[in-house]
Amino acid sequence: MRRAAVAIAAGAMAVSLAACGSAKESGDNADSSGSAKKGDDIKVGLLLPENATARYEKFDRVLIEKKVKELTGGKGEVVYANAKQDASTQNQQVDTMVTNEVDVLIVDAVDSKAIAGSVKKAKDANIPVVAYDRLAEGPIDAYTSFDNVTVGKTQGEALLKALGDKAKDGQIVMMNGSSTDPNAAQFKEGAHSVLDGKVKVGREYDTKEWKPENANANMEGAISALGKDKIVGVYSANDGMAGGIITALKAAGIADVPVTGQDAELSGVQRIVTGEQYMSVYKPYPQEADVAAEMAVALAQGKSLDSIAKDKVDSPTTKAVPSVLVPVVSLTKDNIKDTVIKDGIYTVSEICTGKYKAACDKIGLK
């Protein structure tokens, strides 16, 4: 398992290195949709969707700010705003950044459809837009994320592995993400492609705003409807919801039910260590953040994305968007050391605090 994780991680790094040349090396030809050529003194608007999920403040914001500084010799400025899961607020934040004449926008949309009008406003003001992590609608110039269908497949495959023979007779609950997030639909698609025909889905939910408390309420409803002895596993689209789901399972006296996750949040990793959560999907945020920063700086400087983005992705409104999709890794207790610790996401001491130390020791995490 560890060797496989290392191989995948190495492959991911190779893809990243091949696809993600420095923005300063992206060529001198101005992109037809980009702004006029500028130097390193640029202003990058960064709009993230919410702060309930730990990754956005802890990883994405910090990593993008760091990379922009690195690419511009410390001269580039990142102007940051977080929408706190409110699409209207995010649209207002775009308007503010357009008014303040940022040179480029990186947008992780709360609602991929609702943001389209604001993306057009930015484009009309000659401000290029990089869709980050979620494929926003409207005339975006570039996109970077993970292969979201593969994320769902990875979760589904892990759940089937954990279930073994129980998959034949029991039922699972599927806790998908928010219906306003296009990523959630792709995670669901990938999971169903693996699970359908292999295990019965007793109840399935699209969880409003990805909130753990909503996942908790949905899980309580599923337990009531199906009976606590009938549920053999839970597909959870991310770690935050997994926490709410596990709380509901514990309250009902249900144990030893594998639960999936995504994002490798610290609390999720700790639940994996103790066995409360079976797996998460580790998404190498440093690679994704670096790509977004490189795209943004290149666009702000009026340069081509040809050496950065080797792929093309179609959104519902825009065809052939220059894109980079970063590979992912299935994270279980067997490869924590070779993934999140090796990549510097967490230290052993951060994971193995007081109540987790014995469980850490048991799996050799020291």
N, C-alpha and C positions, 0 to 999 in steps of 0.2 A: 504493500500500500504506500509506504513512504517513497519507495523508488518510483512508483507511478506518479506520485505528487510532484516529486522533483523533476521528472521528465516533462510533465505538463507545464510546470512553472518555468522550466528552461525554455520550452517551446514558446510560451507566452512572451518571455523576455526577447526571444529571437524575433518574433513577429513585431514586437514593439520597436526593437532597434532597427529593423528593416523598414518599418513604415513611418517611423517618427523622427525624421531628420530635423535638425535644428531649424527654427524659423528663419534664422539668419542665413541658412543655406538653401532656402526654398526657391531661390531664383529671383531675378529682378523684374520679371514681367508682371505688371499690375493685373490683378484679377478684375474681370470686367464688371463684377458686382461690388467690388471693394471700394474703399475710400482712397483718396489721393495718397501718393507715397509720403510717408513720414519717417522720422528717425526713431530713436529709442524713447523719446519723450512722449509717450502715449498714455491714454487713459482707457482702461479696460473696465467695463461694467460687468459685475458678476451677480447674477440673480439666482439664488437657491430656493427650493420650494418649501422647506419646513425645517424645524429644529428639534422635532420629537425623536427622529431617527438620529442616532449618535454620529453617524458617518459625516454628515454635511458640515457641522461645525468643527469636528475633531480632525477630519481628513481633507475633504474636498476643498474647503475654503483655504485652509493653511497651505496645502500643496500647490494650488493654483497661484496663490499670491507669491509663494516662494519661486515658482518656475518663471512667472512673469518678470520678477526682479532679476533672475538669473539671465534671462534672454535679452533683457534691455540694459544690462550693466547697471542695474539699480535705479534707472531713470523712469521706468514704467510704473504707473499707479493703478491699483485695483480699487474700484469703488464698489462697495459690497452692500447688498440688501437681501433680507430673508423674508419670504412671503408668509411664513408661519401657516402654511396650508390654505391660504386664501387666494383664489384666482383673481378676484377684483383688486386686492392689494398688489399682487404681482403686476397686473396691467398698469396700475398707477406708478409702480416703481419703474417700469419701462419708460412711461411718459416722462418721469422726472429725469431719467438718465438721458433721454433724447434732448430734453430741454437744456440739460447741463453739458451737452455736446461731447459725450464720450466717443471714443474712436471706434470701438467695437463692443459688442455685447456677447457674453456667455450666459445662456439661459437654460436652466433646468426647470421646465414648466410644471406648475401645479396641475394645470389642466391643458392638455396638448391642443385642444380645439379652441378654448377660450383665449389662448395667447396669440392666435393667428393675426388678429387685428393690430395688436401691439407690435408684432414682428414686422408687419407691413409699414407701420408708422416709422419704425427704425430704418427700414430700407429706403423709405421715401426721403428720409433725412440723410441718406448715404452712409448709414451706419450698418456694417455687416453684422450678421448674427450667427453665432455658433450654438447649435442645439446640443446640450450637454446631458448625457445619461438618459434623457427621454426625447423621443423624436417629436419635436414641436411642429405644429402646422404653420403655414405661412411661408414666405419666401426666404427660407434659411439658406445660409451659404455653406455650412459645414455641420457635421454631426459626429460625435464620438460617444460610444457606449460599450456595453458588453453584448455578446450574442444572446439576446434575451430568450429566444426559443431554446437554445442550448442550456440556459440556466434552468428552465422548467424541466427539460429532459433529465438534467443532472439530478434535480430534486426527486423526480419520479423514479429514476433508476435506483437511487439510494434507498427510497422508501420500500420499493419492491425487494431489494436485497435484505433490508432489515426485517421485513415481514416473513420472508421465506414461505413455508407451507401455509401460514395463516392467511395469505392473500386469497387462497381458494375459497374459504368459507366465511371470512369476516367481511366487515364493511369499513370503509374509511370515510373521513370527513375532509372535504377540500375547502381550505380557507384561502381564497384568492385575494389579490390586492384590490385597490380602488378602481372602479369602473371608469374614472376620469383619467387614469394613467395608462397610456398605450403600452408601457412595459408590462403591466399586469396582465393584459390580454395575451401578450406573447409568452409570458411565464406559464399562463394557463394552457395555452396551445401546446407548448412543449411538454408539460406534465401530462396532459390528456393523451398525447401521442404515445406515451410510454405506458400509462396506467390503464387506458381503456381496453377492455377485454381481459385484463389480468387480475383486476380486483373490482369489487362493487363499490360505487360511490353512493353512500347512504344519504349524505346531505352535502350541499355545495353552496358557498356564499361568496359574493363580491363584497369585500369589507370596506365600508365607508371610510375614506380618508386614511386607510391603512392603520387605523388606531387600535392599539392593543386592547383597550376597553371594549371596542366594538367586536373584536375577535373573541374576547372573553364572553360577551353576551351571546354571540352566535354559537359558540361552543356549548354553552349551557343549554341553548335551545336544541342543539343536535343531540346532546346526551339525553335530554328529556324525551325527544322524539324517537330515538333509536334504541335507547336502553344502554346502560353503562357496560353490559356484558357483550354487546354486539360490535363495539368499536375496537378495531385492531390497529389502527394507525391514523395519523393526521398529516395531510399535506398542508403545510403553512408556507405561504409565499415569502415571508421574511422573519427575521429574528424577533422583532418587536411584537408581532402578532403571536409568534410562538410562545412568548412569555405569558401573554393573556390566556392562550389556549391551555398551557400547562397549569396555570393557576386554576382554571375551571376543572381540568382533569383531576387535580389533587383534591379539590373541594368535593368532588363526587366519589372519591376513593378509588380512582382508576390509576393504576400504575403499570409500568413496563409497556407503554404504548409509544412506539417511535413517532417522533415529530420532526419534520424538516424545518429548514429556515434559509435565510439568505442575508448577506452583508457582513458576516463574521463580527457582529457587535461583541463587545467585551462580555456582556451578560450572557449572550448566546454561547460564546466559547466556554464560559464557566459552566453553563448548563450541560454542554457537551462533555466536559470533564467529569461531571457528576453522573452522567447518564440520563439526566432528565430530558435532554434534547438529543436526537440521534445525530443530526448533521446540520451544517450550514453551507452556503455557497460563498467561498472566498473570492472576492472580486478585487484584483490588484489595483486599488485606487491610485497609487502613485503613477502607474502607466496611463490610466484614463485622464487624470488631472494634467499630466505633462502634455499629452496630446492636445487637450483643450487649450492649454496656454499657448502651445506652439501654433495652433490654428489661429487663435485670436491675434497673436502678435503679428503673424504673417499677413493676415487680412488688414489689420490696422495700418501696416506699413505698405499696403498695396501690392503685396507679393503673391506669387502663385502658390497653391497648395499641392502641386503635383508631386513634390518629393515627400510630403507628409501623408496625404490621404491616397491610398492605392485602390480603395473600394468605392463603390457607388451604392447609395440606398435611396429608394423611393419613399417619400411620405405621401399621405393622401392628397397633398396640394402641390408638391414639388418633386420633380423627377431628377434622378441621377445626382443626388446630393453627395459631394465628396465626403467620404466617411472612413473612420477607423474603428473596427470592432475588436475589443480586447478579450482574449480567452479567459475562462474561469476555472476554478478548482473546487472539487467536492471536499469539504473540510469535515473530518471526523476526529475522534480522539487519537487515531493512529498517526495523523500527519500534522498536528498542531505545531510541533517543533519545526517542521520543514516548510511551513507556510507563513502564518502570521508572525511567528517569532523570528524566523529566518529573515523575513522581509522588513523587520523592525516596526511592525504595526503595534505589537505589544511585547512586553518583557515577561519572563516567567513570574517575576515578583508581582506584576500587575494582575496576572491571571490567578496566581496561586495565593491569594490572600487567605487570612485565617481559616474560614470555614471550608475553603476549597483545597487546603494544603494536603490533607490526607488523600483525597481523590487524585490530586496531582502526583503525589508520591506513588500511588498505585499504578499509574500509567507511565511512570518514568519521566514525569515532567518536573525537572529539578534545575 
